[in-house]
Amino acid sequence: MYLKVAKIAISKAAYHIDRPYDYYIPDDLAGRVLPGMRVLVEFSHYRAPVEGLVLAIASSSRFEKLKPVIRSLDTNPILTGKQLKLALFMREHFFCTIYDAVRTMLPAGLFFDEDGKRRVKDAYREIAVLNISREEAAEFSIKTRKKAPQQSHIMEVLADFRRLSSKDLLLYSGASRNSLLSLKNKGLITFEFVEYFRRPSIEEEQKELPVLTSKQNEVFQFILEKMAAGESFTALLFGVTGSGKSCVYAHLIRRCLNNGKSVIFLVPEIALTPQFIKEFSSYFGNEVAIIHSGLSAGERLDEWKRISSGAARLVIGTRSAVFAPVKEPGLIIIDEEQEDSYKSESSPRYNAREIAVYRCTEESCGLLLGSATPDVCSMYKARQGKYALLTLPERFNRLDLPEVRIVDMKDELIAGNPGMISSFLTEELNRNIEKGEQSLIFLNRRGASKAVSCLSCGFVYKCPKCSVSLSYHLRGDRMICHYCGYSRRMDRECPECGGELQLIGSGTQKIEDALSEQFSGVPVIRLDTDAVSQTGDREKILSRFVEEKIPILVGTQMIGKGHNFNNVTLSGIISADQSLYTGNYRAAEKTFSIITQVIGRSGRAEKKGRAVIQTYTPDNPVIRFAAQQDYVSYYEYELAFRRIQNMPPFTELTAIVAVGKDEKTVISCAGHIRSCLMDETALYDNVSVIGPSPLSVAKVNEKFRYGVYVTHPENVKLYKLISNIIIGCSLNRAYKEITVYADADPL
């Protein structure tokens, strides 16, 4: 009946009705509706047309009556066939709608608002073009020098350049806009509008690549051989902190670019992006494009356009940069591959590492994972032969690893020191200050104190919207919830009994104040989420620390990864064991990783490094292994526990979470999910259902959260089963107020 049918994903479709819908293509749109383009169509009860994405074109439909495509929103496809396949892969594996996946893959500035206007317009620069000969322009300039000096100056400049941006022309001539318009009205000049790209600033100075050591060259040559084969591969580069992994990355990037290939380079945090941008742009210049959430919408859109056109072939960015539409990808590099920030905590709940594996498989290119403390699952796959395992066992130029001292804080209490800074760390800080060397103090808790309680009745301030204590912050004398943002002023006395209030625990603000008081007159600065309220604050703080040689930098995990501070010779770790006992099966892994990374910030140049680990559990094996920088022993220790727990890497883990305002209904829904799972997985071997149980923070922003967990072998794929359970809960009237989502490999 229809000559052309478009299979369309609808932007307004909820997960339980998300599928390709058939629409016929009218004759006036023939040839102008293609896969990867957005269109307007009528859908369901919506009065106004809704946006859809064309997934495919067919010659027929199994449905007799179809609605027409109203109009096309794009002149060219915004997604390639491979990108459409990736969106479908994400829908299946991360339990999201197709449009959720597409919105994640594309810059926000490319989408339309409710009025049908694109959120961010393309940027154009006005160019003034001489409309007469240069000789005539020079003659006009001479004749009008006294009568109209500004017009004379404009024509004098244009006689040299012939065409120039209006902004520069007015700057060079010193003339006004009105004078420029007068010349246009006389027909002496015309205006052209040329699109230009809004770009973040990059390093201008160019320099040569560093020379590789023999061990680095071995790694480099191995990856080159893999790339030359033209097949997909994954390699894990396990290199101690300061071993020069970035040098290897730079040489691999150079080789890819020389061979006409593109590279995606991922870093875990925005704080690390400027460092790599500065370094790599000094090697590769305008080949570099940047993608992260710190860019303006216009900058992000224009960087995406530069990448998709092939003008930029090296993409540096955080998690979302894994979707960059590079031409001819040759290599994807994920630095600090073990970091949680590569996993999205909102729909679609993807892991950039898994997206990278998929892209490399589909596009026959290489994936290089780099870390001093690899993810246990990554190392397991490398040991099993699924990934190639490469090592850099020594620091660059054979520099020694830092000397590490473990301080038992129980002994400090016995000695009469109840503070957060041990006497030994105080001595080491004094030593560094006297020598003009710098120190890092790490505590992974922002604010001043983690809780406020009453000495008399034990009352503790809780967030009214979340099941957590309020943290005290010095700025504004306020108590703040770190989950929903609720805040209130600090009371002078207990609201329950009028008793005296006390601050429990310490955060980075309190440590900063304590150090400033202890070392009077010595500058101390802090880097955490509270200190970086505006874009660029991170860079300013880090620049101050380096350029002004401020003696002490206090911070959270923002200071723990990727930074190269040549004058830092001491790392102090406060409350090293606080993350060990969170109940998360990955708690030991995260603790070992961050301690190792913080220790590794010390002694990265000629000066010998030292580190101090403060803990109440000095005999804990994880603390000991981290102090010794012994990843291999830690890995074997952790693997034994994972095997007993039947957790990844020996199984795959998926969570199905129910969220809602009524706790009883949420628990009922979670129980229903468990029953469905138990019934459907009874035929599988080695599949376990755990829960339902509340999440570690059971209530956030007035909504309760309960989860059911499924562990299953790698070869048992439960995507369809879990998808059907989510859809079933969405259609069940008893749970109409409940949101149910699934999270593959939850953190």
N, C-alpha and C positions, 0 to 999 in steps of 0.2 A: 504493500500500500504506500509506503514512504520510500523515497529514493535514498535519503540520508537520515540516519538516526544518531543523535549524540547521547552517549552514556555520561551522565553528569552527577557529580557529588555536590550535595546541597549544603551551603554554609549554615543554614538554620537547623539542620537535621541533628537530633539528639542521638546518642550512641546506639540506643535500641532500635532506631529506624534508619541508621546510617548505612546506605548502600548506593550503588549507581542507579539513577533514575533515567528512563528513556524519554527523550524529547525529539520531535522532528525538526529538521533544519529547513526553514522556508527558502524558496527560490532566491529571494533577494539577499540571503546570507550564504548562499552556496559558495564554497571555497574560502569563506571568511570565518568559519568556525572550525578550529583545529584542536587536537589534543594539547592540553597544557594551557589553554586560554580560558579566561573567565567570561561568563555570560550572565544575562539576566533572564529569569524564568519565573513563571507562577508556581507556587508550591503551597499545598495544604491550605490552611485557613488564613494565611497571610494575605492582607489586602494589597499591599504593594509588592512589586516583583522582588525576588530575592536573588542573591548572588550564587552562582554555581561554577564548578570547575569541570571542564570537559576532560574526561578520562580516556575516551576512545570514540571512534566513529564507526558505525555499523551500517550495513545496507538494509537491514530489516529489524523488526521488533516482534516479540511474541505477544505484545499487547495490541489490541485493535484500535484503540483511540489514544492518541498522544497529544499533549499540549506542545505548542511551538516554542522554540527559542526566540525570545523577544529581541534581544540585540547582543552584540559582542562588546565586552568592556576593554579588550586588548586588541591591538593591531597585530601583535605577534605573540606566540606562545611565551609564557613566563616560566614554564617548567618544561624540561626535556623529557623524553620517554624514560630515561633512567631515573630522573627525579620523581616522576609519577610512580614508578615501581617502588622507589624508596618510601613514598607516602603510604602506599598499600602495605609494604612491609611493616611500617611503624604502626599502622592500624591493627594489624594482626598480633604483633609482638608486644605492643605497649598499651593495648586496650583503649584506644582513643578514636575519635572520628577522623575521617580523611582530612577534613578542614582543620582540625587541631594540628595535624601533622604539617599541613601546608603553611599555616600561620607560623609555625616554628621554623620552617625552612626559609621563609621569605622575610625581607625587612618590612617592618610595620608601615613604613612610608609608602609602600607599594599598594596598600589596601585602600578601600574607599570608605567614607563615612556614610551615615544614614541618608544624606542628601545626594549620594552618588558622586561626590567629589573626592578625588584622591587626597589622602591625608597630608601628603607632602608633595609639593609641586617641584618639577625640575627647575634647576637654577640656570638662568641665562645671563650672560654679560653683554651689555650694550657696546657695540663697536662703532666708532665714528670712521667713515670711509670718505676719502677725498673724491669728489664727484667731477673734478676738473683736472687738467694736467698740472704737474708740479711747477712748471714754468708760470702758468696762470695763477697758481696759488701764491708763489713768491711775489709776483707782480701785484696781486691784490693786497698782500701783506704790507708792501712798501707804500701803496697808495693810501691805505687806511690807518697807518701808524699813528697819526695825530688825531684823526677824527674818531676812530674806533680802535683804541690800542689793544683791547682784549681780543677782539675778533682778529686783529692783525697777528697777535701772538699765537692764536690757535692755528691760523693758516700757515704760519712760519713753521710750527712743529709738524703739521701734517704734510708740508712740502718735503720734509725729511723722511717721515715714517709711512706716509700714504694712508695707513689704517692703524688705529690705536684704540684701546678701550677708552670710553668716555671718561672714566674715573682717572686713568693715567694722563689722558690728554689735558684735563682741567688742572691736574697736579703740576704737570710740566710747564703749562702755559701761564698758570696763575690766574686764569680767567674764570668767569662765573658760568653757571648753567644757562642763564638767559642769553649770554653771548653765543653759546654753542647752538641753542635753538634758533637764534636769529640767522646763523649761517645755514642751518637746515632749511629754514623758510625761504631763503634766497636760492636754494637749489645747489649750493656750493659743496655741501656734504650730505651724505645719507647715513642712516643708521641700519646696522645689521645686528641681529641677536643670536649669539653663539652659546650653545650649552657649555657649561663648565662644571667641574666636579668640586663639591665641598669636601675638603680633606682635612683630617687632623694633621698637625705638624709632624715632620719626621726629621731625622738627622741629615744635615746637609753634607758634612765632611765625609769624604770617601777614604777608605783605607783597605789594606790588603788583608787577606785571610791569615789567621795564625798558622804557624807550621805545626803539623801533627807529630805527636810522639810515635814511637814504633808501635806501641800497643794501640793507640788511637787509630793508626793507619791500618792495623790488622782488622779492626772493626769496620773501618771505612771500606776497605777492599772487599770484605765479605758481603756487605750490603750492595756494593756495586755489582758483584757477580750475580746476586739475587735479582737485582733490577734488570740486568742485561738479559736474563732469561725471559723477561716479558710476561711473567706469571705472577699472580697474587701471592703474597707471603706475609707473615707476621714475625717480627723479631723483638726480643726483649733485651734491652741494653741495661745490664745491672752494673752500675758504676758507683763507687763510694762518693760521698760528698766532696766536691772539689776535684773530681777526676777529669774534668774537661769534656763532659758530654756535649756541651754546646758547641765546642770546636768541631766535633764530629758532625753534628747537625749542620753547621755552616758549610762544611766541605761537601756534604751530601746535597745540600740545597744548590750550591754552585754547579755541581755536576748535572743535576736535574734541569736547571735553567739553561745550561749550555746545550743540553740535548733536546730542548724545545718542550720540556715537561713542566708541570706546575706542582707546587708543594703547599700543603696545609700544615701549619705548625700551631699546635694547641698548648696553651698554658693554663694552669688551674684557676688563677685569680687575676682580676684586673690589675692588682698591685704589681704583678710581675710583667705585665704587658709592656709598659714603657721601657723597662730594661732591655727586653729583647728587641723592641722596635728600634731603639737607639743603636743597639749593636748590629742588627741585621740590615737596617736601612743604610748604615755606613758601608756595608758590603754590597748591597743589592739595589740601593737607590729607589727609583720610582717603580721598580718591580714589586715593591711591598704594598700590600693593602691590609687594613686593620679592621677587625670586627669584634666589638664587645659592647656591653650595655652602657658604657660610659660615653659613647659617641652620641651626638645629636641625631635626631631622626633623619635629617637631611644628609649628614655625613655617612650614616650607615647605608642609606639608600644609594648614594653615589659610589661608595666603595663596592657595593654589590654590583652596580652597573659596570664599574671598571673591571671587576673580576669576570663577570659573565661575558664581557666583550673580548677578554684576553689581554687587556691592557696591563693588568696586574697578575703576576703568576706566582707570587709568594704571599700567602694569606697567614697573618699572625692574629690569633684571637683566643677567646675563651670558648666555653662549651659549644655555643651556637655556630662557631666558625667551621665546625665539622660539616655543615651543610653548604659551605661556599661553592658556588657554581663554577669551579675552576675548569679551564680547558686542558685536556690531555694530562690528567693527574698522574704523577710519577711516584709520589711518596706522601704519606700522612705521618707526621711525627706528633706523639703525645708525650710531653714532658711531665714529670711527676705523675705518672700514670695512675698511681694508687689513690689519688686525691678524691674525696667525696664530691667535690664541686663539679666533677664531670658528670654527675648523675642529677637529672632534673627532678625536683620534688613536686612539680605540678604537671598536669596533663599537657602533652604526653610525657610520661615518666621514663624517658630514655636515658641510656648511658652513652656518652659520646664515644666511648671505646667500642661499644657494640655497633654503633652506626659506622664507625671507621672500618671495622672488620667487614661489614656488609658492603660498603662502598669499594673497598679494595678488592673484594671478591668479584663484584660486578664489573669493575673497571680495570681489572688485571694490573693493579699497582701494589706497592709495598706499604706496610704499616710498621713503624718503629716505635716501640714503647720504651721510655727511658725513666729510670728511677734509681735512687740509692736505697730505697726500701720498697721494692716491688709489692704490688698486691699479691696476697698469698695465692689467689686463684691464678694469676698470671704466671707466677713462678712455678706452680704445679703444672700448668700446661706446657711451660718450657721444659720442665724436667721430664714430662711425658713425651716430649718430641713434637707437640703440636705447634709450638713456637720455636724459632731458633734462639738459643741462649748465648748472648755475648757479654763479656765482662771487662770492666776497667777496675782492677783491684787496688790501684794506687792513685794517690792524688797527683794532679798535674805537676810536673817537674819534681816528682818524688817528695813533695812536702809531707811532713808527718801529720797524722791525725791528732786532734787535740788530746791532751791529758785530761782525764775525767776523774773527779772526786765525788763520791756519794756521801751526802750528809744526812744522818739520821736525826730528824727533827724532834724525836722523843728525847734524845740527849740534850737538845737545846732547852726543852722545857725543864728538865731536871736541873740544868745549869742556871735556871732563872731567866731565860730568854724566851718570852712568850710571843715575840714578834714574828713576822713572816720572813725576815732576812736573817739567816744564820750568822754566827760570829765569823765562820770561815769565809763565807761569801762577802761579808763586810771587809775583811782583810784583803781579799782578792780585788775587790772594787777599789779600795784605797791604793793598792799597788798599781792598778791600771791608771788611775787618776794621776798619780805621781809621775808615771812614765809617759803620760800624754797619749795613752792608748785608749781605745773605746770598748764599751761593754754593752751586751744585750741582756735584758732581763725579760724572761718569758713567763707569762701566766695566762692560761687560756680561759679567762673569765673577765669580761669588761665590767665597768661600774666600780663602785667603792666596796660594797659588801653584798654577799649573795642573799642575805635575808635580814629582817629586823624583827626582834622578839622582845618580850617583856621578861625582866629578871624575876619578877614576883610570881606571876601566874602562868608564864610560859606561852602567852598569846603570840602568834606569828602572823604577820601581815600576808594575806593571800590575794591573788588577783581575783576579782569578782567574776571574770569571764573565763579564766583558765585555771587548771589545777596545779598551779605553781606558786612559789613564794615571790613576793616583789623584791627586786634588787634595789639597793640604795645607791643613788648617784649624787656625787658632790655638787655637780652643776645644777643649780636651781633648788638644791636641798630636797630632791624628789625621790620617790620610790616608783620604779618602772617595771612593767612586765615585758620580758624580752621576747614574748610570743605574739601578743596582740597589740602592744604599744600602750596599754592603759597606764596612766601615771597619776600620782597624787602627792600632795605635800607631806613632808615628814611631820608627824605629831610631836609634841613636846613631852607627852606622857602616854602611857598605855590607855587606849580607849575602853578597855574592859575593866581594869582595876585602878587606873591612875598611877601604876607603878613606873619604875624607871625602864626606859628602853635601851637595848643593847644591839650593836651591829655584829652580825655573825659572818665569819669568813672574810676573805679579802678579794678585791678585784684590782684591775690595772690602775684605776684612779687612786686607790688607797696605797698601792705600792709606790706609785709616782710621788705622792705626798710624803710617804715615809722616807724615801730616798732623798728627797729635796730637803727634808728636815735633818736627816742624818748627816748628809754631806752639804752643809750650809755653804751657799755661794757657788756650788757646782751645778751647771745647767743639766736638767733632766727633761727629756721630751717623751711623749707617749704616742703610740700608733695602734689604734683599735677602731671599731666601728663608730664609737662616739666622737672620735677625733677627726673623722673624715666625712663630715656632713655634706661637703660640696665636692663637685667634680674637680679633680686636680689636687685635692688636699693630700692624698697619699704621696704624690710626687714631691710636693712642697716639703712635707715632713722628712721624707727620705733624703731629699737634696740638702736640707738644713743639717741633717745628721752627718752627712758626708762632708759637705763643703765647710761647715763651721766646726767640724770635729767635736761635736757635742759629746761629752764623756759617756752618758748613759741613755740608752733607748729602751723604754719599757713598752711591751706590746703583747698582743695575742698572737694567734697563728699567722697573722699578716707579716710578722717579722721572721717567721720560721722557715720560709722556703724560697729558694732561688736567688736570694740576694748575695752579691759579692761585695763585702765591705773590707777593703784592704787593711784598714787600721783596727778592725775588731779582733781582739785577742782573748776575750772572755765572754762565755755564754752562761748565764745563770738561769736555772729552771726551777720555778716556784711550784710547789704542790704537784710534783711530777706524777703522782699516783691518782689524782682526782678523777681522771677519765677511765681508770682501770675497772671501776666497780659500778658501771652504769647498767649492767644487765644485758647489754648488746653483745651478740656473739663476736662482733668485730672490735670490741673494746680494747683488747690487748694489742691487736694490729695497729689501731689508730694511735695508741699510746706509744708503742715502740717507734712508729714512723715519725711522730712529731718530735719526740725527744732526740732521735737520731738527726733529724733535719736541723733542729736548733743547735745542737752540738756542732754540726757541720758548718755553721755560719762563722765559727771562730777559726783564726789562724789560716786564712785562705791566701795569704801573701807570704812574704819572707819571714814574718814574725811568728813564733811558736804560739799555738792556740791552747786555751784551757777551758774547761767547762765544770760547772758545779751543779749537781742534781740534788735538790732538796726533797726528801720523801719521808713519810712515816712508815713505809714498808720497804726498807733497804734490801731485804733478802728476796724480794719478789723477783723471779727469774727474768721477767720482761724488763724490769729496771736494770738488772745486771747485764743482760744482753745488750741493751741500748747503750749503757755506759762503756761497754767494750767494743761498740760499733760492730757487733757480731751478728749480722743478719742471718747467716747460714744456720747458726745454732738456734736463733729465735725461730726461724722458719720450721725447723724440724720439731721444735717444742710445740709450736702453734698447730702444726699439721696433726700431731697426735691428738690434741684436744678436738680439732674439727672432726677427726675420724670418729671419736667417741660420741660427739654430739650429732653425728650424721648431718653435718652442715657443709656448705660449699667449701672446698671444691669437689667434695665427694657426692654431692647432690646439687640440684638447682632448687632455689627457694623462691616462692611466689606468695605475696600477701594479698588477701582480699579484705578491704577495709570498709566498714559501715560508719557513716557520719551523720549525726542528726542532733536536734535540740532535746529530744525526749530520750533519756538514758534507757528506760525500759524497752522502748521500741527499737533502739539501736541494738541492745543485747538480744532481743528477739530476732531481729534481722540477721545478726551474726550467727545465732544458733541455727537459723534456717540455712544459711550458707554452709555451715559445717555439715548439716544433715545431707544436703545435696552432694557435697564433696565426698562424704563417707559412702553414700550409695553408688556414686559414679566411679570411684577409684578402687572399689573393692576387688575388681578383677586384675588390678595392676600389682606387681611385686615391688617392694621397697618404696611405696608411696605412703607418706605419713601426713596426717592432718593434725595440726596443733591449734588449740584454742577452742572457742573464742576467748580473747583476753584483751584488756585495755591496752592501748599504746602506752609508751613510756610516759608521755604526757596525755592523760586520758581526756582532758577537756581543753579545747583551744577556741577562744572567741565565742564562748557560749555553746559550743557544739562538742558532743561526746564522740569519742573515736574508739572503736573496737575492731580488732583484726583477727582473721583466721589465716593460718599459714600452712602452706603445702610444700613438703620437700619431696622431690621426685628425681629419678635418674635422668641424666642428660638426654637419653634416647627416648624418654617418655614425654611427649609434648602435649600439654594440657590446654593449649590456647583456646580451642573451640569450646571445651567444657567450661572453662572459666568465663569466656565471653557469654555463653548461654546463661550462666548463673547471674551475671551482672544484668543481662537483659531481662531475665525472669524476675529479679528483684525490682527492676524499673517498672514492670507491668503489674506487679502485685500491689493492689490498692492498700493493703495493710502497711506497706512501706513507702507510700507515695511521698512522705516527707523526709525520706532517708536517701542520702547519696551513697552509692556503692561504687568503688573503683578498685582496680587491681594494679599491683606494683610488682613487676618482675625484678628479682634481685634487689629487694628493698634494703636500704641502708639503716 
